[in-house]
Amino acid sequence: MAEARIYIVSDSLGETAERVAHGAAIQFEGSIKIERVPYVTNQDGIDRLLARVVPGASVIVYTMVRPELRQYLAETASARGILHVDVMGPLLEALESLMHVAPRLIPGLSHRLDQEYFARVEAMEFAVKYDDGKDPKGILEADVVLLGVSRTSKTPLSLYLANHRLKVANVPLVPEIPVPSEVFRQGRLKAVGLTIDPELLVSIRQQRLKSLGLGASAQYATMERIMVELDYAWDVFNRLKCPVIDVSNHAVEETAARVLELRNKEVTAQ
């Protein structure tokens, strides 16, 4: 045969069947062309495809979740003498028998999962790139802007929220360092303040200093310094009129749930 052709037919993108077809085709010498025909969702689409398939020179490889379409394609292709291979159907039927539950039969679910995965990766990279006020440009693109003094869980909270596909920038509040102007312009509606009990913060900072091999009596961990920082933080929060979450004795998951709740309210209100 001078040339064979594989038609990849799917009610979604058809990437799964195409990978299978390429894996099989590479085992043969000669010319095998592969053509993908995505989003075939009804019998008319199947008929249009079969009208241009040459029997004896082609094979149809298909992944369709709806059993009635799989059956129609199989019966119609057989009637025309066209070779056809069902990639998805037998496995769906086997799993249904094994699990004793019907499949969801929603086309494109694997692609949606891929999109969710890449969205999480993108959000994670965003959180790292714009951690600790590294670049105020992140405020423009962020879904959420976290503000708080040192050791209020800004970084772990940013990374946790990234798993929910939120792009989070965080900005440390230090009295001697001006808050980026972007926070008061583009970041005002995205801002969430983080505060904490002063005595708890003293303890946390002292432990941090010890872990770094430094003296626990450094100004960074004194009550006087912490009160100055927290007062400054509240001044910023009041200027922004942003919601404030007390992270004292709360796990990151609990704080994240509160941020997500605030975010959902904001989206709903828009």
C-alpha positions, 0 to 999 in steps of 0.5 A, spaced: 500 500 500 502 506 497 499 510 503 495 509 509 491 514 513 488 514 520 482 518 522 482 520 529 475 521 531 473 524 538 467 528 541 473 532 544 480 534 542 482 527 540 489 527 543 488 520 547 487 517 541 492 520 537 497 518 542 495 511 541 495 512 533 502 515 533 505 509 538 502 504 533 504 507 526 511 508 528 512 500 528 510 500 521 515 502 515 511 506 510 507 512 509 501 513 514 498 519 515 494 521 521 488 526 521 485 528 527 477 530 527 475 533 533 468 535 536 464 530 533 458 530 537 452 527 533 451 522 527 451 528 522 458 529 524 460 521 523 456 521 516 460 527 514 467 523 516 465 517 513 463 520 506 470 521 505 474 515 508 476 510 503 475 503 505 481 499 504 486 504 505 484 507 512 482 506 519 478 510 524 480 510 531 475 513 535 474 515 543 467 517 544 464 517 551 457 517 549 455 509 547 450 511 542 455 515 538 460 509 539 455 504 536 452 508 530 460 509 528 461 502 529 455 500 525 456 505 519 463 504 518 462 496 518 456 497 513 461 501 508 467 496 510 471 501 513 476 498 519 475 502 526 478 501 533 474 503 539 479 506 544 475 508 549 469 504 549 471 497 552 475 500 557 469 504 559 464 498 559 470 494 563 470 499 569 463 500 569 462 493 570 468 493 575 465 499 579 458 497 579 456 505 577 455 508 570 460 513 567 459 520 567 459 520 560 462 527 559 467 529 553 473 532 554 474 531 562 481 529 561 483 536 558 479 539 563 483 536 568 490 538 564 487 545 564 486 545 572 493 542 573 497 547 568 493 553 572 495 551 579 502 550 576 502 557 573 499 560 580 504 557 584 510 560 579 506 566 580 506 566 588 514 564 588 515 570 583 511 575 587 513 573 594 515 578 599 514 584 595 519 582 590 516 586 584 510 590 585 508 589 578 505 582 580 499 586 584 496 588 577 495 581 575 494 578 582 487 575 584 489 576 591 494 581 594 496 579 601 499 584 606 502 583 613 508 584 618 513 579 618 511 572 620 504 572 619 504 566 614 503 570 607 508 566 603 505 559 605 498 562 605 500 564 598 502 557 596 496 554 599 491 559 595 495 557 588 493 550 589 486 553 588 488 556 582 489 563 585 494 568 583 497 571 589 502 577 591 504 578 598 507 585 600 510 585 607 508 591 611 514 595 614 514 602 617 520 604 614 519 601 607 513 605 603 507 600 601 508 600 593 503 605 590 500 599 586 497 597 592 493 603 593 491 603 585 490 596 582 490 592 588 485 596 593 479 591 591 484 585 591 487 586 598 486 582 604 490 584 611 493 579 615 494 580 623 496 576 629 496 577 636 502 581 639 504 576 644 504 570 639 508 574 634 513 575 639 514 568 641 514 566 633 519 571 632 524 569 637 523 562 635 525 564 628 531 568 630 533 562 634 533 557 628 537 562 625 542 562 630 541 569 632 539 572 639 532 572 641 533 579 644 534 582 637 529 588 636 525 584 631 522 580 636 521 585 642 514 587 644 515 594 642 517 593 635 512 589 634 507 594 636 509 599 632 509 594 626 502 592 627 499 599 628 503 601 622 499 595 618 492 597 621 493 604 618 495 601 612 489 596 612 484 602 614 487 606 608 485 601 604 478 599 607 480 592 606 478 585 610 483 583 615 484 576 618 487 574 624 491 568 623 493 567 631 493 560 632 489 558 625 492 553 621 494 556 613 488 551 611 483 555 615 486 562 613 485 560 606 478 558 607 477 565 609 480 568 604 477 564 599 470 566 602 472 573 601 474 572 594 467 568 592 463 574 595 467 579 591 466 575 585 459 574 586 458 581 587 461 583 581 
